[in-house]
């Protein structure tokens, strides 16, 4: 399993956690919980992007190795 994939999975987990917190915050009218949920979703999106970058770099390295 690649490092990029691991980051994407962690990011997906943070996004789900964030969705749940934000929904709970809306139901209970808890602004702090809503903000925490939004922050968790942003954190998840950042991890997802990090995973994409790692995958792109790894793919580029593999392609360069084949060309040599």
Secondary structure, 3 states (H helix, E strand, C coil): CCHHHHHHHHHHHHHHHHHHHHHHHHHHCCHHHHHHHHHHHHHHHHHHHHHHHHHHHHHHHHHHHHHC
